Amino acid sequence: MPRRQGYALLIALVAGTAALAAAVAFGTSFMAARRTAPLGPDAHAASRNQAAPVNSTGSWVATWTAAPVSAEPDSVHGYPGRTIRNIVHTSIGGDAARITLSNLFGAAPLVVDRAAVNTRRVTFRGLPHVTVAPGGQVVSDPVVVPVAPDAELVVSLRTVDASGPVTQHPNTHQTSYLADEHGTWSTTRWRYLTAVDVHNDAAPGAIVVIGDSLTAGTGSTTDADHRWPDVLSDRLRHRFGVANVGIAGNRVLRDSPLSSRGVKKLGGSSATHRFERDVLSVAGAKTVVISLGINDVQQAPQEADARRVTAGLRALADRARDRGLRVVGATLTPFQGYPSWTPGRNAVRLAVNKEIRSGRVFDSFVDFDRAVRDPYAPNRILPAYDSGDHLHFNDAGYRTLGHAVDLDEVDGTPRSDMF
């Protein structure tokens, strides 16, 4: 549907007075469940991961996620007195929502004195404010607000004190906003917000997609929601939550190095190190799609041994299977013409793909390489899919990746014959 997002959703929500009145008892049961929940950060993680029903039917399922990447440069004091409006695109809908705020890269407590999902105020253990410890995260109370699938959601936060650096996800390909009494500024960063979960009576669960810039959508059109996980969500008709935890520059085995100012560069923590936080704790997780490895092959320092890359991928798959999740992997796409390409690095890519296609790494795989390569120059991206740098895709390329996924392979049933 054309620009399904926008602020029209806000008008519809404000007009939903009758729906709100009918939901009062529902909201009360939510709050009772929160009051009896155990305290502490581990309880927050457990509640998100288990997707436990809060009444007789329905479960919590992630409709949107963003992996925390780094401390925002030049944000040592944070944004005291300003309102951060994160604009996010939903996958699945629900009758209530909760949010996760992260202060992973903060050096001081983060105090949020007001939070809202669209126009509905959000509380934290019954209070309108919350303090997030440095390195910590919090999950809000449920807020009874109808969340539409395949739509924009506005999650607003107001911070009080000078508290930084700001935990961010940059290069979002989505316009968000920062506002104060002097005006409003646009941004392409998501700040502090790392998840929106919805309560849904019929959702089978969430598909968590961990990847690099090709999953994050580098090269796609801003505000068009043309990342390949968005395409997948459309094909699934928004029956599943689709949680995109792609980070541009991410690798399987190595963390991003630190810059001279001590701020992490693009890439964030390796998939090996962030897998528990960014994948296994996602609410309602049922299937994991792993689309990683190209940066291990082509970024300095490069992995010259394909066996190290495939061993890392296999270890991620094993961790997911241990939690009862199905694991789908993706082959590594061509990059000849990109400055880092060499015949030797391409040989490593091909060796990784051979092992993925063997069936010895994942429960099943999607052949992204075959879907986008030029049949006359198979080490290159087909020109019609190339964003221009010979590594990343344009909208047509991401649409092709999204359509390459076999929907039957993401139904969440683990294989019983793996090793």
C-alpha positions as CSV (number, residue, x, y, z in Angstrom):
1,M,0.0,0.0,0.0
2,P,1.4,3.4,-0.8
3,R,3.3,5.0,2.1
4,R,1.4,2.9,4.5
5,Q,3.1,4.7,7.4
6,G,2.9,8.4,8.1
7,Y,1.0,10.2,10.7
8,A,-2.4,9.2,9.6
9,L,-2.1,6.3,12.0
10,L,-1.9,8.8,14.9
11,I,-5.3,10.3,13.9
12,A,-6.9,6.9,13.8
13,L,-5.5,6.0,17.2
14,V,-6.7,9.2,18.9
15,A,-10.1,8.6,17.4
16,G,-10.3,5.1,19.0
17,T,-12.1,6.1,22.2
18,A,-14.5,3.2,22.1
19,A,-11.7,0.7,21.6
20,L,-9.9,2.2,24.6
21,A,-12.9,1.9,26.9
22,A,-13.4,-1.7,25.9
23,A,-9.8,-2.4,26.8
24,V,-9.7,-1.1,30.4
25,A,-10.1,-4.5,31.9
26,F,-7.5,-5.9,29.5
27,G,-5.0,-3.2,30.6
28,T,-5.7,-3.9,34.3
29,S,-4.8,-7.6,33.8
30,F,-1.6,-6.5,32.0
31,M,-0.6,-4.3,35.0
32,A,-1.4,-7.1,37.5
33,A,0.9,-9.4,35.6
34,R,3.7,-6.8,35.7
35,R,3.4,-6.3,39.4
36,T,3.8,-10.0,40.1
37,A,6.8,-10.4,37.8
38,P,10.3,-10.8,39.3
39,L,12.5,-7.8,39.5
40,G,15.9,-7.2,37.9
41,P,17.5,-7.1,34.4
42,D,17.4,-10.9,34.0
43,A,13.7,-10.9,34.5
44,H,13.3,-8.3,31.7
45,A,15.3,-10.5,29.4
46,A,13.4,-13.6,30.3
47,S,10.0,-12.0,29.9
48,R,10.9,-10.9,26.4
49,N,12.4,-14.2,25.3
50,Q,9.6,-16.4,26.6
51,A,6.8,-14.5,24.9
52,A,4.6,-15.8,27.7
53,P,0.9,-15.2,27.5
54,V,-0.4,-12.4,29.7
55,N,-4.0,-13.7,29.7
56,S,-5.7,-16.8,28.4
57,T,-4.7,-16.2,24.7
58,G,-2.0,-14.3,22.9
59,S,1.7,-13.8,23.3
60,W,4.3,-11.1,23.1
61,V,6.0,-11.0,19.7
62,A,8.5,-8.5,18.4
63,T,7.1,-6.3,15.7
64,W,10.3,-4.2,15.3
65,T,13.9,-4.4,16.6
66,A,17.1,-2.5,16.1
67,A,20.4,-3.8,17.5
68,P,22.3,-1.2,19.6
69,V,25.4,-0.4,17.6
70,S,27.6,2.2,19.3
71,A,27.8,5.3,21.3
72,E,26.7,8.3,19.2
73,P,29.7,10.5,18.4
74,D,29.7,13.9,20.2
75,S,26.9,12.9,22.6
76,V,28.7,12.8,25.8
77,H,26.0,14.9,27.5
78,G,23.1,13.2,25.8
79,Y,20.0,15.3,24.9
80,P,18.7,16.7,28.3
81,G,15.3,18.4,27.9
82,R,14.8,17.1,24.4
83,T,12.3,14.7,23.0
84,I,13.5,11.9,20.8
85,R,10.9,10.7,18.3
86,N,11.9,7.3,16.9
87,I,9.9,6.4,13.8
88,V,9.8,2.6,13.3
89,H,8.0,0.4,10.8
90,T,5.9,-2.5,12.2
91,S,5.8,-6.0,10.8
92,I,2.9,-7.6,12.8
93,G,0.1,-5.9,14.6
94,G,-1.4,-6.3,18.1
95,D,-3.7,-4.9,20.7
96,A,-1.0,-3.7,23.1
97,A,2.7,-2.8,23.0
98,R,5.7,-2.6,25.1
99,I,9.1,-1.0,24.4
100,T,12.7,-1.8,25.3
101,L,15.1,1.0,26.1
102,S,18.9,0.4,26.1
103,N,21.7,2.4,27.8
104,L,24.3,-0.1,26.6
105,F,26.9,2.5,25.7
106,G,26.0,5.1,28.4
107,A,28.5,6.1,31.0
108,A,25.8,7.6,33.3
109,P,22.3,6.6,34.3
110,L,19.7,7.5,31.7
111,V,16.6,9.2,33.1
112,V,13.5,9.2,30.9
113,D,10.7,11.2,32.4
114,R,8.2,10.7,29.6
115,A,7.6,8.0,27.0
116,A,4.8,7.4,24.6
117,V,3.8,5.0,21.9
118,N,2.0,7.2,19.4
119,T,-0.1,9.3,21.8
120,R,-0.4,6.8,24.6
121,R,1.8,7.3,27.7
122,V,4.1,4.5,28.6
123,T,4.9,3.5,32.2
124,F,7.6,1.5,33.8
125,R,6.5,-0.6,36.8
126,G,3.6,1.7,37.1
127,L,5.6,4.9,37.1
128,P,5.8,7.5,34.3
129,H,9.5,7.7,34.5
130,V,12.4,5.3,34.5
131,T,16.2,5.3,35.2
132,V,18.3,2.9,33.0
133,A,21.7,2.0,34.5
134,P,24.8,2.4,32.4
135,G,25.1,-0.7,30.3
136,G,21.6,-1.8,31.1
137,Q,18.1,-2.0,29.5
138,V,14.5,-1.8,30.7
139,V,11.3,-3.2,29.3
140,S,8.2,-1.0,29.8
141,D,4.8,-2.0,31.1
142,P,2.3,-3.0,28.5
143,V,0.4,0.0,27.0
144,V,-3.1,-0.7,25.6
145,V,-2.7,0.8,22.1
146,P,-3.8,-0.8,18.9
147,V,-0.7,-1.4,16.7
148,A,-1.4,-1.8,13.0
149,P,0.8,-4.2,10.9
150,D,2.9,-2.8,8.1
151,A,2.7,0.8,9.5
152,E,4.7,3.5,11.1
153,L,4.8,3.8,14.9
154,V,6.1,6.8,16.8
155,V,7.9,6.0,20.0
156,S,8.8,9.2,21.9
157,L,11.2,9.6,24.8
158,R,12.1,12.7,26.8
159,T,15.4,12.7,28.7
160,V,16.0,14.8,31.7
161,D,19.6,15.0,32.7
162,A,23.0,15.2,30.9
163,S,23.6,11.5,30.5
164,G,25.6,10.1,27.6
165,P,27.0,8.9,25.4
166,V,23.7,8.1,23.6
167,T,23.2,4.4,22.6
168,Q,22.3,4.5,18.9
169,H,21.6,2.6,15.8
170,P,22.9,4.8,12.9
171,N,22.2,4.7,9.1
172,T,18.6,3.5,9.6
173,H,17.2,4.4,6.2
174,Q,14.3,5.9,8.2
175,T,13.7,9.5,9.2
176,S,13.2,10.1,12.9
177,Y,13.2,13.4,14.8
178,L,14.8,15.3,17.7
179,A,12.8,18.2,19.2
180,D,12.9,20.9,21.9
181,E,11.3,24.3,22.4
182,H,13.5,25.7,19.6
183,G,12.5,23.4,16.9
184,T,12.5,19.9,15.3
185,W,15.4,18.3,13.5
186,S,15.4,15.2,11.3
187,T,17.8,12.3,11.8
188,T,18.5,8.9,10.5
189,R,19.5,7.5,13.9
190,W,17.4,5.4,16.3
191,R,18.3,6.4,19.8
192,Y,17.9,4.3,23.0
193,L,15.0,2.3,21.5
194,T,15.9,-1.3,20.6
195,A,12.5,-3.2,20.5
196,V,8.8,-2.9,20.2
197,D,6.8,-6.0,21.1
198,V,3.1,-6.4,20.5
199,H,0.5,-8.6,22.2
200,N,-1.1,-10.7,19.5
201,D,-3.7,-13.5,19.8
202,A,-2.8,-15.5,16.8
203,A,0.8,-14.8,15.9
204,P,2.9,-17.9,15.2
205,G,6.0,-16.1,16.4
206,A,8.9,-13.9,15.2
207,I,11.5,-14.4,12.5
208,V,14.8,-12.8,13.6
209,V,17.1,-11.7,10.9
210,I,20.7,-11.1,11.9
211,G,23.0,-9.7,9.3
212,D,25.2,-6.8,8.1
213,S,24.6,-3.8,5.8
214,L,22.9,-6.0,3.3
215,T,20.2,-6.8,5.9
216,A,20.2,-3.3,7.4
217,G,19.4,-2.0,3.9
218,T,22.4,0.0,2.8
219,G,21.6,1.4,-0.7
220,S,17.9,1.2,-0.3
221,T,15.6,4.2,-0.5
222,T,15.1,6.1,2.8
223,D,11.6,5.8,4.2
224,A,10.5,3.3,1.6
225,D,10.9,0.2,3.7
226,H,12.6,-1.7,0.9
227,R,15.1,-3.7,3.0
228,W,14.8,-7.4,2.2
229,P,13.4,-8.3,5.6
230,D,10.6,-5.7,4.9
231,V,9.9,-7.5,1.6
232,L,9.8,-10.8,3.5
233,S,7.3,-9.4,6.0
234,D,5.1,-8.3,3.1
235,R,5.2,-11.7,1.5
236,L,4.3,-13.3,4.9
237,R,1.3,-11.0,4.9
238,H,2.4,-9.7,8.3
239,R,1.4,-12.9,10.1
240,F,4.8,-13.2,11.7
241,G,6.8,-10.6,13.5
242,V,10.0,-9.9,11.5
243,A,12.8,-8.6,13.7
244,N,15.7,-7.0,11.8
245,V,18.9,-6.9,13.8
246,G,21.2,-6.2,11.0
247,I,24.2,-3.9,11.6
248,A,26.2,-2.3,8.8
249,G,29.7,-3.7,8.8
250,N,28.9,-6.5,11.1
251,R,31.0,-9.7,11.1
252,V,30.7,-13.2,12.5
253,L,34.0,-13.5,14.3
254,R,35.5,-10.0,15.0
255,D,34.1,-7.0,16.9
256,S,34.4,-3.6,15.2
257,P,37.7,-1.9,16.2
258,L,37.6,1.3,18.4
259,S,38.3,4.7,16.9
260,S,40.8,7.1,18.3
261,R,38.1,8.7,20.4
262,G,37.1,5.4,21.9
263,V,33.8,5.3,20.1
264,K,33.0,2.1,18.2
265,K,33.1,2.3,14.4
266,L,30.5,0.9,12.1
267,G,30.0,-2.8,12.7
268,G,29.3,-3.1,16.4
269,S,30.0,-6.2,18.4
270,S,30.5,-9.4,16.4
271,A,27.5,-11.7,15.8
272,T,29.2,-14.2,18.1
273,H,29.2,-11.7,21.0
274,R,25.8,-10.1,20.4
275,F,23.8,-13.2,19.5
276,E,22.3,-13.7,23.0
277,R,21.3,-10.1,23.4
278,D,20.1,-9.3,19.8
279,V,18.7,-12.7,18.7
280,L,18.0,-15.2,21.4
281,S,16.2,-12.6,23.7
282,V,13.8,-11.4,20.9
283,A,10.2,-11.8,22.1
284,G,8.5,-14.8,20.4
285,A,11.5,-15.8,18.4
286,K,10.7,-18.9,16.3
287,T,13.1,-18.8,13.4
288,V,16.6,-17.2,12.9
289,V,17.8,-16.2,9.5
290,I,21.6,-15.7,9.5
291,S,23.0,-13.6,6.6
292,L,26.6,-12.9,7.6
293,G,30.1,-13.6,6.5
294,I,30.8,-11.2,3.6
295,N,32.5,-8.7,5.9
296,D,34.7,-11.4,7.5
297,V,35.8,-12.2,3.9
298,Q,36.3,-8.7,2.6
299,Q,37.0,-6.4,5.5
300,A,40.5,-5.9,6.9
301,P,41.7,-7.9,8.7
302,Q,40.2,-10.6,6.4
303,E,39.6,-14.2,7.3
304,A,41.6,-16.1,4.8
305,D,40.4,-19.5,6.0
306,A,36.8,-20.3,5.0
307,R,36.6,-23.0,7.7
308,R,36.9,-20.3,10.4
309,V,33.9,-18.5,8.9
310,T,31.8,-21.6,8.5
311,A,32.7,-22.8,12.0
312,G,31.5,-19.4,13.4
313,L,28.2,-19.7,11.5
314,R,27.7,-23.2,12.6
315,A,28.3,-22.2,16.2
316,L,25.6,-19.5,15.9
317,A,23.2,-22.1,14.4
318,D,23.9,-24.5,17.3
319,R,23.2,-21.8,19.9
320,A,19.8,-21.1,18.2
321,R,18.9,-24.8,18.0
322,D,19.7,-25.2,21.6
323,R,16.8,-22.8,22.2
324,G,14.5,-24.8,20.0
325,L,14.7,-22.3,17.1
326,R,14.9,-23.1,13.4
327,V,17.9,-21.7,11.6
328,V,18.0,-20.6,8.0
329,G,21.3,-19.3,6.5
330,A,22.1,-17.3,3.4
331,T,25.0,-17.7,1.0
332,L,27.4,-14.8,0.5
333,T,26.7,-12.5,-2.4
334,P,29.2,-11.4,-5.1
335,F,31.3,-8.2,-4.7
336,Q,33.7,-8.1,-7.6
337,G,34.3,-4.4,-8.5
338,Y,34.2,-3.4,-4.8
339,P,37.6,-1.9,-3.7
340,S,38.4,-4.8,-1.4
341,W,37.7,-7.6,-3.9
342,T,40.6,-9.9,-4.8
343,P,40.6,-13.4,-6.4
344,G,41.8,-14.8,-3.1
345,R,39.0,-13.3,-1.1
346,N,36.5,-14.4,-3.6
347,A,37.8,-17.9,-3.4
348,V,37.1,-17.8,0.4
349,R,33.5,-16.6,-0.3
350,L,32.9,-19.4,-2.7
351,A,34.3,-21.9,-0.2
352,V,31.9,-20.6,2.5
353,N,29.0,-20.9,0.0
354,K,29.9,-24.4,-0.9
355,E,29.8,-25.5,2.8
356,I,26.5,-23.7,3.3
357,R,25.0,-25.4,0.3
358,S,26.2,-28.8,1.6
359,G,23.6,-28.6,4.4
360,R,26.1,-29.1,7.2
361,V,25.8,-25.5,8.6
362,F,22.1,-24.6,8.8
363,D,18.7,-26.3,8.9
364,S,18.1,-24.9,5.4
365,F,19.5,-22.1,3.3
366,V,18.5,-19.4,0.9
367,D,20.8,-18.9,-2.0
368,F,21.2,-15.2,-2.2
369,D,24.3,-15.6,-4.3
370,R,22.4,-17.4,-7.0
371,A,19.5,-14.9,-6.8
372,V,21.5,-11.7,-7.5
373,R,24.7,-12.7,-9.4
374,D,25.2,-11.8,-13.1
375,P,24.9,-15.1,-15.0
376,Y,27.6,-13.9,-17.4
377,A,29.9,-12.7,-14.7
378,P,29.0,-14.7,-11.6
379,N,31.4,-13.0,-9.3
380,R,29.6,-9.7,-9.8
381,I,26.1,-8.5,-8.9
382,L,23.7,-8.2,-11.8
383,P,23.9,-4.6,-12.8
384,A,20.1,-4.1,-12.5
385,Y,20.5,-4.9,-8.7
386,D,23.7,-3.0,-8.0
387,S,23.4,0.2,-5.9
388,G,26.6,1.4,-7.6
389,D,29.4,0.2,-5.3
390,H,29.2,-3.4,-6.5
391,L,28.6,-4.7,-2.9
392,H,25.3,-3.3,-1.8
393,F,21.9,-3.5,-3.6
394,N,19.3,-1.1,-4.8
395,D,15.6,-1.5,-4.1
396,A,15.3,-4.0,-6.9
397,G,18.1,-6.1,-5.6
398,Y,16.7,-6.1,-2.0
399,R,13.3,-7.1,-3.5
400,T,14.9,-10.0,-5.2
401,L,16.6,-11.2,-1.9
402,G,13.2,-10.9,-0.1
403,H,11.6,-13.0,-2.8
404,A,14.4,-15.6,-2.7
405,V,13.3,-16.8,0.7
406,D,11.2,-20.0,0.7
407,L,8.3,-19.1,3.0
408,D,7.9,-22.8,4.0
409,E,11.5,-22.7,5.4
410,V,10.8,-20.1,8.0
411,D,7.9,-21.8,9.7
412,G,9.9,-22.4,12.8
413,T,10.2,-26.2,12.8
414,P,13.8,-27.2,13.8
415,R,15.4,-30.1,11.8
416,S,15.8,-33.3,13.8
417,D,18.5,-34.8,11.7
418,M,21.3,-32.2,12.3
419,F,24.4,-34.0,13.5
